[in-house]
Amino acid sequence: GDAGDALKKSLAPKANVKRIPLALPPSCLMPHNFVGELLLHSDDDLAMCASRVVQQLTAQYPARRKDLLACFAKLLSTALRQPGGANMELRSQHHQPALEAMEAQLHTVVVHVTQLLTAWADALPNEPLELPEPFAREMAGSQVVRIEPELIEIDAAALALLGHPAAPLRTSALKLMSATRSLFYARKAAYDRTVSDRL
């Protein structure tokens, strides 16, 4: 796919990793062709490269964070429905190695979603915030911190993972829930600050 081709080119010896996000086609931040799916690739170099790209996009391209949020919500929900997820219908000891591999993939996704939310929250105090509506309407009483459905979906996934039989996933789920909460309050503080500065 576009994401795989772009990242494979980045593995060339003289590649400048910092330029990778700029080279990615727009479709790589859509759920059906998400570059983050390569985090689960069997090629460790490709997976590590995908991890760097996702982290760079989060830190250096604030406008892409909502795209990342939507893609990761879809990826996390899909992983939960797999046999290694918290919503699986069957867990057999005969399939234990495969289940452990899928649990490891799920853990990778959870860790990267947590990193996205944490980095987003940490960056907000130093970034300008665009008000989603005309300022007059904000002052007319429509002030509210808007929560994307994907963020609610991620929080629900974390809640589901609290019942997972694997302790590391339960621990990661707690961290994810904490990151979701932190992002909400960081966005609220940024919103309140922006409105106050406009008064």
Secondary structure as the mmCIF struct_conf table of DSSP 4:
data_model
#
loop_
_struct_conf.conf_type_id
_struct_conf.id
_struct_conf.beg_label_comp_id
_struct_conf.beg_label_asym_id
_struct_conf.beg_label_seq_id
_struct_conf.end_label_comp_id
_struct_conf.end_label_asym_id
_struct_conf.end_label_seq_id
HELX_RH_AL_P HELX_RH_AL_P1 ASP A 2 SER A 10
TURN_TY1_P TURN_TY1_P1 LEU A 11 LEU A 11
BEND BEND1 ALA A 12 ALA A 12
TURN_TY1_P TURN_TY1_P2 PRO A 13 LYS A 14
HELX_RH_3T_P HELX_RH_3T_P1 VAL A 17 ARG A 19
HELX_RH_AL_P HELX_RH_AL_P2 ILE A 20 ALA A 23
BEND BEND2 LEU A 24 LEU A 24
HELX_RH_3T_P HELX_RH_3T_P2 PRO A 26 LEU A 29
BEND BEND3 MET A 30 MET A 30
HELX_RH_3T_P HELX_RH_3T_P3 PRO A 31 ASN A 33
HELX_RH_3T_P HELX_RH_3T_P4 VAL A 35 LEU A 40
BEND BEND4 SER A 42 SER A 42
HELX_RH_AL_P HELX_RH_AL_P3 ASP A 44 GLN A 60
HELX_RH_3T_P HELX_RH_3T_P5 PRO A 62 ARG A 64
HELX_RH_AL_P HELX_RH_AL_P4 ARG A 65 LEU A 80
TURN_TY1_P TURN_TY1_P3 ARG A 81 ARG A 81
BEND BEND5 GLN A 82 GLN A 82
TURN_TY1_P TURN_TY1_P4 PRO A 83 GLY A 84
BEND BEND6 GLY A 85 GLY A 85
TURN_TY1_P TURN_TY1_P5 ALA A 86 ASN A 87
BEND BEND7 GLU A 89 GLU A 89
HELX_RH_3T_P HELX_RH_3T_P6 GLN A 93 HIS A 95
HELX_RH_AL_P HELX_RH_AL_P5 GLN A 96 ALA A 123
HELX_RH_3T_P HELX_RH_3T_P7 LEU A 124 ASN A 126
BEND BEND8 GLU A 127 GLU A 127
BEND BEND9 PRO A 132 GLU A 133
HELX_RH_AL_P HELX_RH_AL_P6 PHE A 135 ARG A 137
HELX_RH_PI_P HELX_RH_PI_P1 GLU A 138 SER A 142
HELX_RH_AL_P HELX_RH_AL_P7 PRO A 149 LEU A 161
TURN_TY1_P TURN_TY1_P6 LEU A 162 GLY A 163
BEND BEND10 PRO A 165 PRO A 165
HELX_RH_AL_P HELX_RH_AL_P8 ALA A 167 ARG A 198
#
